[in-house]
Amino acid sequence: MSFDGVNRVPPDEVVNLGLEIIGRGVIRARLNLRLTQGGLERWSGVDQSTISRLEHGMLRGLRLRRFAALAAALNGFPIIDDRSEEELRRRLLIRAEMRQQ
């Protein structure tokens, strides 16, 4: 996915949006497997509080090993966002404009 004018969007905003997308993907995959956060903890070895923070877009640092363990436990959870590319572009640009004010 490419965004026109992405250089105007602060990198933190792109990261925050990415964290939200990943979080929703983890939630969707976990629920599709009928797992609780505790169940996912048992399957992946990743602490439940870490899973919760990831799902809510609040986790800024996750080691690749832990992310890989989650991906394996969730059968590779496809990160599919239900928003269109246009909606993602619009949201990023709005965030950038808000930061400039």
C-alpha positions as CSV (number, residue, x, y, z in Angstrom):
1,M,0.0,0.0,0.0
2,S,1.4,3.4,-0.9
3,F,0.2,6.8,0.3
4,D,0.6,10.0,-1.7
5,G,2.1,12.6,0.6
6,V,3.2,10.1,3.2
7,N,6.3,12.2,3.8
8,R,3.9,14.8,5.4
9,V,2.8,12.3,8.0
10,P,4.9,12.0,11.1
11,P,6.4,8.5,11.5
12,D,4.8,8.1,14.9
13,E,1.4,8.4,13.3
14,V,2.1,5.7,10.7
15,V,3.4,3.5,13.5
16,N,0.3,4.1,15.7
17,L,-2.0,3.3,12.8
18,G,0.0,0.1,12.1
19,L,-0.3,-0.9,15.8
20,E,-4.0,-0.5,15.6
21,I,-4.2,-2.6,12.5
22,I,-2.0,-5.4,14.0
23,G,-4.1,-5.2,17.2
24,R,-7.3,-5.7,15.4
25,G,-5.8,-8.6,13.4
26,V,-4.7,-10.3,16.6
27,I,-8.1,-9.9,18.2
28,R,-9.9,-11.1,15.0
29,A,-7.6,-14.2,14.8
30,R,-7.9,-15.0,18.5
31,L,-11.6,-14.8,18.5
32,N,-11.9,-16.9,15.3
33,L,-9.9,-19.6,17.1
34,R,-12.2,-19.1,20.2
35,L,-9.3,-18.3,22.4
36,T,-9.3,-16.0,25.4
37,Q,-6.2,-13.9,25.9
38,G,-5.3,-16.4,28.6
39,G,-5.6,-19.2,26.1
40,L,-3.5,-17.4,23.6
41,E,-0.9,-16.9,26.4
42,R,-0.8,-20.7,27.0
43,W,-0.4,-21.4,23.3
44,S,2.2,-18.8,22.5
45,G,4.0,-18.3,25.8
46,V,3.4,-14.5,25.5
47,D,2.1,-12.9,28.7
48,Q,-1.6,-12.0,28.7
49,S,-0.9,-8.4,29.6
50,T,1.4,-8.1,26.6
51,I,-1.3,-9.6,24.4
52,S,-3.9,-7.1,25.8
53,R,-1.6,-4.1,25.2
54,L,-0.9,-5.4,21.6
55,E,-4.6,-5.8,20.9
56,H,-5.3,-2.3,22.1
57,G,-2.5,-0.7,20.1
58,M,-0.7,0.3,23.3
59,L,2.4,-1.9,22.9
60,R,5.4,0.0,21.5
61,G,8.0,-2.7,21.7
62,L,7.5,-6.3,21.0
63,R,10.4,-8.6,20.4
64,L,10.3,-10.4,17.1
65,R,10.5,-13.7,18.9
66,R,7.3,-13.0,20.8
67,F,5.6,-11.7,17.7
68,A,6.6,-14.8,15.8
69,A,5.2,-17.0,18.7
70,L,1.9,-15.1,18.5
71,A,1.8,-15.5,14.7
72,A,2.4,-19.3,15.0
73,A,-0.2,-19.7,17.8
74,L,-2.7,-17.8,15.6
75,N,-2.0,-19.7,12.5
76,G,-0.3,-16.8,10.9
77,F,-3.2,-14.4,11.6
78,P,-3.7,-12.4,8.4
79,I,-3.5,-8.7,9.0
80,I,-6.6,-7.6,7.2
81,D,-8.0,-4.3,7.9
82,D,-11.6,-3.7,7.0
83,R,-11.0,-0.2,5.9
84,S,-10.1,0.8,2.4
85,E,-6.8,2.2,1.3
86,E,-8.5,5.5,0.8
87,E,-9.8,5.5,4.4
88,L,-6.3,4.7,5.7
89,R,-4.8,7.5,3.7
90,R,-7.5,10.0,4.9
91,R,-6.9,9.0,8.5
92,L,-3.2,9.4,8.3
93,L,-3.5,12.9,6.7
94,I,-6.0,14.0,9.4
95,R,-3.6,12.9,12.1
96,A,-0.8,14.8,10.5
97,E,-3.0,18.0,10.2
98,M,-4.0,17.6,13.9
99,R,-0.4,17.5,15.0
100,Q,0.4,20.6,13.1
101,Q,-2.3,22.7,14.8
